[in-house]
């Protein structure tokens, strides 16, 4: 998938992250490969909220595929996970 194809996925992800982020760090200030937790944007509980959001919005079945926190570490890795789930 090209960068332009990723734009709608990234926009939806950024919009969701704004609803669960900790105050003080802007989603827009992070690059695709910046760590979401280490940057201070999210805490570990928010990662579990992302799992639920991905399951509900994109039908990703973490029970079947397993849970790997590294796949949820950055916006780029989350977008890649969504793309992979779409085949």
N, C-alpha and C positions, 0 to 999 in steps of 0.2 A: 504494500500500500504506500502511496506517495505521501509526501508531507501535506499536500493539499487535501488528501483523503483523510488524514489524521485530524485536520482542523476541527470538524464537528465533534469528534470524540474528545479532543482536548478541551474544547469550549464547554462541553457538558461536564467533564471532570472538574474543570476549574470552577464552574458554577456550583457544583456539589461541594467541593472543598471549602468554598466560602461559607457554607452553612455549618460546617463542623470545625473550622480552624480556630486555633487559639488566637487571642488578640495580640497585636504587636508585629506580626509578620504578614506581608501582603502576598497573596497567591501570585500576583503578577510579577513580584520581584524575584521569583524562583525560576531557574532554568529547568528544562526538561529532566536533567540528570541530577538536580540538587536533591539531597535526601529530605523527605518530608518531615520525619521526626527529628533528626539531628538539626535541621534548620530552625526548629521551634514552631513550625506551622501547625503540626499535629502532635498529639500524644498517642500512646499505644492503644488506648480505647478507641480513638478515631480510626485506627487501622481496621478494627473489627467492624466499625460502622461502614467503612468502605467495602468490606467483604459483603455485608448485607446489601448494600446499594448495587454492587456488581451482580450479585445473584438475582436481585429483583429486576434491575433494568436490562441486563444483558444475558440473563439466563445462565451465567457461569456457575457450574456445580462444583464447589470446592470440596464437597464430600467425596465426589468421584475423582477429582483431579489432585486432591491434596492441597494443603495450605503451605505455601512457601513465602515467608515474610519478605524475602528479597524481591519477589515479583510485585510487591506493593510498596517498595521503598521510594520510588520516584514517580513523577507524573509520566515520564517516558516509559517506565516499565509497566505501569498500569495500562497505558494506551496499547502497548505491545500485547499485553495479556488479553485485552478486549479484541484486538485484531486476530489473535491466534484463536480465540474462542469462536470467531465467526468463520473460521476455516479459510 
